[in-house]
Amino acid sequence: MADWLAERGAELVVLAGYMQLLSNEFLARFPERVINVHPALLPAFPGLGAVEQALAYGVKVFGVTVHFVDGGVDSGPVILQQAVEVPNAFDPEAVLERLHPVEHELLPEAVRLIAQGAVSFDPDNPRRVVIASGAGRSAGS
C-alpha cells in the first residue's frame, strides 16, 4: 500500500475507521505524515472499543482526538481534541452518535492545518504539536 500511495504522490495519509495497525516500515515511508481520528480524549482509552472502555470506567466527558500515528497504539502526538459531555451515557451507539459530528469537524480541520503548513512540533518536546497562531479552527471555534 505504501508503494501505491507514494507512486501517486500522497503527501498525507488520513486514517478514519481503519482499525488496523500500520507497520513501522509503512510509517517510515510517510514520517509525520499519517494522522488518525480516535473517539476518545487520548491518552485515555486507546485502541479498540474506546467508547466501551470509557463507559465501563464511568466517565461523564467523552471526546475526539486527531493525532499523528506512530509505532504505538493511539500514542502519537495530539493535533486537535474536543470534549463532549454525555453525563448519563450507557449506550455506546448513542455516545458515538454524539461524537461523529465532532470527528467530521476535527479531521478535515487537521488536514487543512497540515496542508497550510500550520502544524509543527515543539523543538523542546516533539510529543507536543504546535498550531501556528492565526491558523486556529475555522469551524465552530
Sine and cosine of phi, psi and omega as CSV:
sin_phi,cos_phi,sin_psi,cos_psi,sin_omega,cos_omega
0.00,0.00,-0.63,0.78,0.00,-1.00
-0.87,0.49,-0.67,0.75,0.04,-1.00
-0.87,0.49,-0.72,0.69,-0.03,-1.00
-0.87,0.50,-0.71,0.70,0.01,-1.00
-0.91,0.41,-0.70,0.72,-0.02,-1.00
-0.90,0.44,-0.66,0.75,0.02,-1.00
-0.87,0.49,-0.45,0.89,-0.02,-1.00
-1.00,-0.09,0.09,1.00,0.09,-1.00
0.98,0.21,0.39,0.92,0.01,-1.00
-0.86,0.51,0.73,-0.68,0.03,-1.00
-0.94,-0.34,-0.27,0.96,0.00,-1.00
-0.55,-0.84,0.72,-0.70,0.06,-1.00
-0.95,-0.31,0.84,-0.54,-0.07,-1.00
-0.92,-0.40,0.86,-0.51,0.00,-1.00
-0.97,-0.22,0.75,-0.66,0.07,-1.00
-0.56,-0.83,0.96,-0.30,-0.04,-1.00
0.96,0.27,0.32,0.95,-0.04,-1.00
-0.93,0.36,-0.65,0.76,0.15,-0.99
0.87,0.50,0.46,0.89,0.08,-1.00
-0.66,-0.75,0.49,-0.87,0.05,-1.00
-0.99,0.17,0.60,-0.80,0.08,-1.00
-0.99,-0.11,0.56,-0.83,-0.02,-1.00
-0.95,0.32,0.38,-0.92,0.09,-1.00
-0.88,0.47,-0.52,0.85,0.04,-1.00
-0.91,0.42,-0.68,0.74,0.05,-1.00
-0.88,0.47,-0.75,0.66,-0.04,-1.00
-0.88,0.48,-0.57,0.82,0.01,-1.00
-0.91,0.41,-0.45,0.89,0.03,-1.00
-0.95,0.30,-0.42,0.91,-0.04,-1.00
-0.75,-0.66,0.89,0.46,-0.08,-1.00
-0.88,0.47,0.78,-0.63,-0.01,-1.00
0.82,0.57,0.51,0.86,-0.02,-1.00
-0.73,-0.69,0.37,0.93,0.08,-1.00
-0.83,-0.56,0.82,-0.57,0.02,-1.00
-0.82,-0.57,0.35,-0.94,-0.05,-1.00
-0.63,-0.78,0.46,-0.89,0.14,-0.99
-0.94,-0.35,0.68,-0.73,-0.08,-1.00
-0.72,-0.69,0.69,-0.73,-0.07,-1.00
-1.00,0.10,0.81,0.59,0.07,-1.00
-0.30,-0.95,0.28,-0.96,0.08,-1.00
-1.00,0.03,1.00,0.04,-0.01,-1.00
-0.86,0.51,0.56,-0.83,0.28,0.96
-1.00,0.07,0.07,1.00,0.04,-1.00
-0.96,0.29,0.64,-0.77,0.15,-0.99
0.85,0.52,0.84,0.54,0.08,-1.00
-0.97,0.23,0.22,-0.98,0.11,-0.99
0.99,0.15,-0.26,-0.97,-0.03,-1.00
-0.94,0.35,0.49,-0.87,0.09,-1.00
0.92,0.39,0.59,0.81,-0.05,-1.00
-0.86,0.51,-0.69,0.72,-0.02,-1.00
-0.92,0.39,-0.66,0.75,0.04,-1.00
-0.89,0.45,-0.64,0.76,0.07,-1.00
-0.86,0.50,-0.72,0.70,-0.03,-1.00
-0.90,0.43,-0.67,0.75,0.04,-1.00
-0.89,0.46,-0.68,0.73,0.01,-1.00
-0.89,0.45,-0.49,0.87,0.01,-1.00
-0.99,0.15,-0.30,0.95,0.03,-1.00
0.99,0.10,0.40,0.91,-0.02,-1.00
-0.91,0.41,0.40,-0.91,0.04,-1.00
-0.94,-0.34,-0.28,0.96,0.01,-1.00
-0.85,-0.52,0.85,-0.53,0.04,-1.00
-0.96,-0.28,-0.18,-0.98,0.05,-1.00
0.10,-1.00,-0.06,-1.00,-0.04,-1.00
-0.75,-0.66,0.65,-0.76,0.06,-1.00
-0.79,-0.61,0.72,-0.70,0.23,-0.97
-0.94,-0.33,0.79,-0.61,-0.11,-0.99
-0.61,-0.80,0.36,-0.93,0.14,-0.99
-0.96,0.29,0.55,-0.84,0.01,-1.00
-1.00,-0.06,0.75,-0.66,0.11,-0.99
-0.84,-0.54,-0.26,-0.97,-0.06,-1.00
-0.96,0.27,-0.13,0.99,0.00,-1.00
-1.00,-0.07,-0.12,-0.99,0.03,-1.00
-0.99,-0.16,0.96,-0.29,0.01,-1.00
0.79,0.61,0.66,0.75,-0.08,-1.00
-0.91,-0.41,0.05,1.00,-0.04,-1.00
-0.97,0.25,0.25,-0.97,-0.02,-1.00
-0.84,0.54,0.66,-0.75,-0.05,-1.00
-0.98,0.18,0.73,-0.68,0.07,-1.00
-0.99,-0.11,-0.83,0.56,0.00,-1.00
-0.66,-0.75,0.51,-0.86,0.10,-1.00
-0.59,-0.81,0.48,-0.88,0.13,-0.99
-0.54,-0.84,0.74,-0.67,0.01,-1.00
-1.00,0.03,0.49,-0.87,0.06,-1.00
-0.69,-0.72,0.87,-0.49,0.03,-1.00
-0.99,0.17,0.80,-0.60,0.09,-1.00
-0.67,-0.74,0.98,0.22,-0.21,-0.98
-0.92,0.40,-0.44,0.90,-0.04,-1.00
-0.89,-0.45,0.63,0.77,-0.06,-1.00
-0.98,0.20,0.70,-0.72,0.11,-0.99
-0.69,-0.72,-0.31,0.95,-0.11,-0.99
-0.94,-0.34,0.88,-0.48,-0.01,-1.00
-0.84,0.55,-0.64,0.77,-0.02,-1.00
-0.90,0.44,-0.62,0.78,0.02,-1.00
-0.91,0.41,-0.63,0.77,0.03,-1.00
-0.91,0.41,-0.73,0.69,0.01,-1.00
-0.86,0.51,-0.60,0.80,0.04,-1.00
-0.87,0.49,-0.60,0.80,0.04,-1.00
-0.96,0.27,-0.50,0.87,-0.06,-1.00
-0.99,0.11,-0.49,0.87,-0.08,-1.00
-0.83,0.56,-0.70,0.72,0.04,-1.00
-0.88,0.48,-0.55,0.83,0.03,-1.00
-0.93,0.36,-0.68,0.73,0.07,-1.00
-0.85,0.52,-0.68,0.73,-0.04,-1.00
-0.93,0.36,-0.32,0.95,0.09,-1.00
-1.00,0.01,-0.74,0.67,-0.13,-0.99
-0.95,0.31,-0.65,0.76,-0.07,-1.00
-0.89,0.45,-0.77,0.63,0.04,-1.00
-0.90,0.43,-0.51,0.86,0.05,-1.00
-0.91,0.42,-0.66,0.75,0.04,-1.00
-0.89,0.45,-0.68,0.74,0.03,-1.00
-0.88,0.48,-0.69,0.73,0.01,-1.00
-0.87,0.49,-0.72,0.69,-0.01,-1.00
-0.89,0.46,-0.67,0.74,0.02,-1.00
-0.91,0.42,-0.70,0.72,0.00,-1.00
-0.89,0.47,-0.54,0.84,0.03,-1.00
-0.98,0.21,-0.13,0.99,-0.06,-1.00
0.97,0.25,0.35,0.94,-0.07,-1.00
-1.00,0.03,-0.06,1.00,-0.05,-1.00
-0.94,-0.33,0.80,-0.61,0.06,-1.00
-0.61,-0.79,0.04,-1.00,0.01,-1.00
-0.94,-0.34,0.65,-0.76,0.04,-1.00
-0.89,0.45,0.86,-0.52,-0.02,-1.00
-0.89,0.45,-0.40,0.92,0.02,-1.00
-1.00,0.07,-0.30,0.96,0.00,-1.00
-0.43,-0.90,1.00,-0.06,-0.07,-1.00
-0.90,0.44,-0.12,0.99,0.10,-1.00
-0.98,0.19,-0.29,0.96,-0.03,-1.00
-0.99,-0.10,0.79,-0.61,0.08,-1.00
-1.00,-0.06,0.68,-0.74,0.02,-1.00
-0.92,-0.38,0.77,-0.64,0.07,-1.00
-0.98,-0.22,0.80,-0.60,-0.02,-1.00
-0.84,0.54,0.65,-0.76,0.01,-1.00
-0.89,0.46,0.61,-0.79,-0.05,-1.00
1.00,0.08,-0.09,1.00,-0.01,-1.00
-0.95,-0.30,0.34,0.94,-0.07,-1.00
-0.86,0.51,0.01,-1.00,-0.08,-1.00
-0.87,0.49,0.71,-0.70,-0.04,-1.00
-1.00,0.02,-0.53,0.85,-0.04,-1.00
-0.96,-0.28,0.80,-0.61,0.09,-1.00
0.91,0.41,0.42,0.91,0.00,-1.00
-0.94,0.35,0.00,0.00,0.00,0.00
